């Protein structure tokens, strides 16, 4: 029997998550998804900046690719990579502006 995780509590916008507007291909219909967004400051070898990432439920982003966009907090990001996580239920979405 396959193990299925109930992730809705983690992606509740009243707690951890924020609403994001997803657009396939950058021109498809707007779809609202819940993601956990982070724009952490990084510094490596004297180069600093931030790397925005969003953690989402895998089934919400099953067909996501680099031509898609995700708008969060008034900023539209282009998805650069979608990386499955070890739990099988979530994906890490690396974003660029």
PEMO-V333192 format. One line per field, one symbol per residue. phi: phi as a letter, one per 30 degrees, with the letter a starting at -180 (. if undefined). Layout:
BEGIN
phi: ???
END
This chain:
BEGIN
phi: .ddbccceddcdddcccbdbccbdiibdddbdbcbccbbddbbbhicblbbdbbcbdeddbecdbdccbbcbhiccccdcbbcdcddicbbccdcbc
END
